[in-house]
Amino acid sequence: MSCLSWRRGVHLPRDLIEVQPESAKARSESDLMDTSERDVPDVDAADELEHLHHYLQAARIAAGKIVLDVVLEQHHYGSAILAQKARHVVCVDMSDEPATDARRLEVNTNLEQVAGTWAEIPLPDASVDLLLSFDNIEHFDQLEQLLREVRRVLRPSGTIIICPLRRYQYSIEP
């Protein structure tokens, strides 16, 4: 996993996902949680699996914490995964047009979704234990403003996990 994790020497676990016996059983479609996820054209399945892996690993760290998950419209399902373990999850959608069906994810009372940007995170000072950014930080070009906002909302003992998009790392185009 190619993520930047910072919390005074603590890093995101790199071990394999633990599979519980009951999760290996086939489930009927009605047993699956509606995450409002859409099929996004031109998205590589390997990228989506890596993204899912990031969220499953982060959920282990999020247990009992207040989490800020900064997303783009197609990745709301990660907030629902986090909400299963976290005390509270705030999903900030940085999209110009947030997904209209994302509100259906709020099946848990500990998950809320709000519109915002890296420049203005709509949360009080020192209110977050864990801040996550998977595959979206490269869409924000004002690094100093980003760091000010992260520092403002993160508690002194908080953790930041940032996984930048790697797609262009392997591109043959300039």
VENHU-V256296 format. One record per pair of residues at least 12 apart in sequence whose C-alpha atoms are under 10 Angstrom apart, sorted by the first residue. I is the first residue (numbers start at 0). J is the second residue. If there is no record, write none. Layout:
i=I j=J
i=I j=J
This chain:
i=0 j=12
i=0 j=13
i=0 j=14
i=0 j=49
i=0 j=50
i=0 j=52
i=0 j=53
i=0 j=56
i=0 j=162
i=1 j=13
i=1 j=49
i=1 j=53
i=1 j=161
i=1 j=162
i=1 j=163
i=1 j=164
i=1 j=165
i=2 j=53
i=2 j=132
i=2 j=133
i=2 j=134
i=2 j=160
i=2 j=161
i=2 j=162
i=2 j=163
i=2 j=164
i=3 j=132
i=3 j=159
i=3 j=160
i=3 j=161
i=3 j=162
i=3 j=163
i=4 j=130
i=4 j=131
i=4 j=158
i=4 j=159
i=4 j=160
i=4 j=161
i=4 j=162
i=5 j=157
i=5 j=158
i=5 j=159
i=5 j=160
i=5 j=161
i=6 j=129
i=6 j=155
i=6 j=156
i=6 j=157
i=6 j=158
i=6 j=159
i=6 j=160
i=7 j=156
i=7 j=157
i=7 j=158
i=9 j=158
i=10 j=60
i=10 j=158
i=10 j=159
i=10 j=160
i=11 j=53
i=11 j=56
i=11 j=57
i=11 j=59
i=11 j=60
i=11 j=158
i=11 j=159
i=11 j=160
i=12 j=56
i=12 j=57
i=12 j=59
i=12 j=60
i=13 j=53
i=13 j=56
i=14 j=56
i=15 j=52
i=15 j=56
i=16 j=52
i=16 j=53
i=16 j=55
i=16 j=56
i=16 j=59
i=17 j=55
i=17 j=56
i=32 j=76
i=32 j=79
i=32 j=104
i=32 j=106
i=33 j=76
i=33 j=79
i=33 j=103
i=33 j=104
i=33 j=106
i=34 j=74
i=34 j=75
i=34 j=76
i=34 j=77
i=34 j=78
i=34 j=79
i=34 j=80
i=34 j=100
i=34 j=101
i=34 j=102
i=34 j=103
i=34 j=104
i=34 j=105
i=34 j=106
i=35 j=73
i=35 j=74
i=35 j=75
i=35 j=76
i=35 j=98
i=35 j=99
i=35 j=100
i=35 j=101
i=35 j=102
i=35 j=103
i=35 j=104
i=36 j=72
i=36 j=73
i=36 j=74
i=36 j=75
i=36 j=76
i=36 j=77
i=36 j=98
i=36 j=100
i=36 j=101
i=36 j=104
i=37 j=72
i=37 j=73
i=37 j=74
i=37 j=75
i=37 j=76
i=37 j=98
i=37 j=100
i=38 j=73
i=39 j=73
i=43 j=166
i=46 j=134
i=46 j=164
i=46 j=165
i=46 j=166
i=47 j=74
i=50 j=74
i=50 j=77
i=50 j=133
i=50 j=134
i=50 j=162
i=50 j=164
i=51 j=74
i=51 j=76
i=51 j=77
i=51 j=80
i=51 j=133
i=52 j=77
i=53 j=77
i=53 j=131
i=53 j=133
i=53 j=160
i=53 j=161
i=53 j=162
i=54 j=68
i=54 j=76
i=54 j=77
i=54 j=78
i=54 j=79
i=54 j=80
i=54 j=81
i=54 j=131
i=54 j=133
i=55 j=77
i=55 j=80
i=55 j=81
i=56 j=81
i=57 j=77
i=57 j=80
i=57 j=81
i=57 j=84
i=57 j=129
i=57 j=131
i=57 j=160
i=58 j=77
i=58 j=78
i=58 j=79
i=58 j=80
i=58 j=81
i=58 j=82
i=58 j=83
i=58 j=84
i=58 j=85
i=59 j=81
i=59 j=84
i=59 j=85
i=60 j=81
i=60 j=84
i=60 j=85
i=60 j=129
i=60 j=158
i=61 j=81
i=61 j=82
i=61 j=83
i=61 j=84
i=61 j=85
i=61 j=86
i=61 j=87
i=61 j=88
i=61 j=128
i=61 j=129
i=61 j=130
i=61 j=131
i=61 j=158
i=62 j=81
i=62 j=82
i=62 j=83
i=62 j=84
i=62 j=85
i=62 j=86
i=62 j=87
i=63 j=82
i=63 j=83
i=63 j=84
i=63 j=85
i=63 j=86
i=63 j=87
i=63 j=128
i=64 j=81
i=64 j=82
i=64 j=84
i=64 j=85
i=64 j=86
i=64 j=87
i=64 j=88
i=64 j=127
i=64 j=128
i=64 j=129
i=64 j=157
i=65 j=82
i=65 j=85
i=65 j=86
i=65 j=87
i=65 j=88
i=65 j=89
i=65 j=109
i=65 j=126
i=65 j=127
i=65 j=128
i=65 j=129
i=65 j=130
i=65 j=153
i=65 j=157
i=66 j=78
i=66 j=81
i=66 j=82
i=66 j=85
i=66 j=86
i=66 j=87
i=66 j=88
i=66 j=89
i=66 j=90
i=66 j=110
i=66 j=126
i=66 j=127
i=66 j=128
i=66 j=129
i=66 j=130
i=66 j=131
i=66 j=153
i=66 j=157
i=66 j=158
i=66 j=159
i=67 j=81
i=67 j=87
i=67 j=88
i=67 j=89
i=67 j=90
i=67 j=91
i=67 j=111
i=67 j=112
i=67 j=120
i=67 j=122
i=67 j=126
i=67 j=127
i=67 j=128
i=67 j=129
i=67 j=130
i=67 j=131
i=67 j=132
i=67 j=152
i=67 j=153
i=67 j=159
i=68 j=81
i=68 j=88
i=68 j=89
i=68 j=90
i=68 j=91
i=68 j=92
i=68 j=112
i=68 j=129
i=68 j=130
i=68 j=131
i=68 j=132
i=68 j=133
i=68 j=160
i=69 j=89
i=69 j=90
i=69 j=91
i=69 j=92
i=69 j=93
i=69 j=112
i=69 j=113
i=69 j=114
i=69 j=115
i=69 j=116
i=69 j=117
i=69 j=120
i=69 j=130
i=69 j=131
i=69 j=132
i=69 j=133
i=69 j=134
i=69 j=135
i=69 j=136
i=69 j=161
i=70 j=90
i=70 j=91
i=70 j=92
i=70 j=93
i=70 j=94
i=70 j=97
i=70 j=114
i=70 j=115
i=70 j=116
i=70 j=131
i=70 j=132
i=70 j=133
i=70 j=134
i=70 j=135
i=70 j=136
i=71 j=90
i=71 j=91
i=71 j=92
i=71 j=93
i=71 j=94
i=71 j=95
i=71 j=96
i=71 j=97
i=71 j=98
i=71 j=132
i=71 j=133
i=71 j=134
i=71 j=135
i=71 j=138
i=72 j=91
i=72 j=92
i=72 j=93
i=72 j=94
i=72 j=95
i=72 j=96
i=72 j=97
i=72 j=98
i=72 j=99
i=72 j=100
i=72 j=101
i=73 j=92
i=73 j=94
i=73 j=97
i=73 j=98
i=73 j=101
i=74 j=90
i=74 j=92
i=74 j=98
i=74 j=101
i=74 j=133
i=74 j=134
i=75 j=90
i=75 j=91
i=75 j=92
i=75 j=98
i=75 j=100
i=75 j=101
i=75 j=102
i=75 j=104
i=75 j=112
i=76 j=101
i=76 j=104
i=77 j=90
i=77 j=133
i=78 j=90
i=78 j=91
i=78 j=104
i=78 j=105
i=78 j=110
i=78 j=111
i=78 j=112
i=78 j=131
i=79 j=104
i=79 j=105
i=79 j=106
i=79 j=107
i=79 j=109
i=79 j=110
i=79 j=111
i=81 j=109
i=81 j=110
i=82 j=105
i=82 j=106
i=82 j=107
i=82 j=108
i=82 j=109
i=82 j=110
i=82 j=111
i=83 j=107
i=83 j=109
i=83 j=110
i=84 j=109
i=85 j=109
i=85 j=110
i=85 j=129
i=86 j=108
i=86 j=109
i=86 j=110
i=87 j=107
i=87 j=108
i=87 j=109
i=87 j=110
i=87 j=111
i=87 j=127
i=87 j=128
i=88 j=107
i=88 j=108
i=88 j=109
i=88 j=110
i=88 j=111
i=88 j=112
i=88 j=127
i=88 j=129
i=88 j=130
i=89 j=109
i=89 j=110
i=89 j=111
i=89 j=112
i=89 j=113
i=89 j=121
i=89 j=122
i=89 j=127
i=89 j=130
i=90 j=110
i=90 j=111
i=90 j=112
i=90 j=113
i=90 j=114
i=90 j=115
i=90 j=131
i=91 j=111
i=91 j=112
i=91 j=113
i=91 j=114
i=91 j=115
i=91 j=116
i=91 j=117
i=91 j=120
i=91 j=121
i=91 j=122
i=92 j=112
i=92 j=113
i=92 j=114
i=92 j=115
i=92 j=116
i=92 j=117
i=93 j=113
i=93 j=114
i=93 j=115
i=93 j=116
i=93 j=117
i=93 j=118
i=93 j=120
i=93 j=135
i=93 j=138
i=93 j=139
i=94 j=114
i=94 j=115
i=94 j=116
i=95 j=114
i=95 j=115
i=95 j=116
i=96 j=114
i=97 j=112
i=97 j=113
i=97 j=114
i=97 j=115
i=116 j=139
i=116 j=145
i=116 j=148
i=117 j=136
i=117 j=138
i=117 j=139
i=117 j=140
i=117 j=141
i=117 j=142
i=117 j=144
i=117 j=145
i=117 j=146
i=117 j=147
i=117 j=148
i=117 j=149
i=118 j=139
i=118 j=141
i=118 j=142
i=118 j=143
i=118 j=144
i=118 j=145
i=118 j=146
i=118 j=147
i=118 j=148
i=118 j=149
i=119 j=144
i=119 j=145
i=119 j=147
i=119 j=148
i=119 j=149
i=120 j=145
i=120 j=148
i=120 j=149
i=120 j=151
i=120 j=152
i=121 j=148
i=121 j=152
i=122 j=148
i=122 j=151
i=122 j=152
i=122 j=153
i=123 j=151
i=123 j=152
i=123 j=153
i=124 j=148
i=124 j=149
i=124 j=150
i=124 j=151
i=124 j=152
i=124 j=153
i=124 j=154
i=125 j=149
i=125 j=150
i=125 j=151
i=125 j=152
i=125 j=153
i=125 j=154
i=125 j=155
i=125 j=156
i=125 j=157
i=126 j=151
i=126 j=152
i=126 j=153
i=126 j=154
i=126 j=155
i=126 j=157
i=127 j=149
i=127 j=150
i=127 j=151
i=127 j=152
i=127 j=153
i=127 j=154
i=127 j=155
i=127 j=156
i=127 j=157
i=127 j=158
i=127 j=159
i=128 j=152
i=128 j=153
i=128 j=154
i=128 j=155
i=128 j=156
i=128 j=157
i=128 j=158
i=128 j=159
i=129 j=152
i=129 j=153
i=129 j=154
i=129 j=156
i=129 j=157
i=129 j=158
i=129 j=159
i=129 j=160
i=130 j=149
i=130 j=152
i=130 j=153
i=130 j=154
i=130 j=157
i=130 j=158
i=130 j=159
i=130 j=160
i=130 j=161
i=131 j=158
i=131 j=159
i=131 j=160
i=131 j=161
i=131 j=162
i=132 j=159
i=132 j=160
i=132 j=161
i=132 j=162
i=132 j=163
i=133 j=160
i=133 j=161
i=133 j=162
i=133 j=163
i=133 j=164
i=134 j=161
i=134 j=162
i=134 j=163
i=134 j=164
i=134 j=165
i=134 j=166
i=135 j=161
i=135 j=162
i=135 j=163
i=135 j=164
i=136 j=161
i=136 j=162
i=136 j=163
i=136 j=164
i=137 j=162
i=137 j=163
i=137 j=164
i=137 j=165
i=138 j=163
i=138 j=164
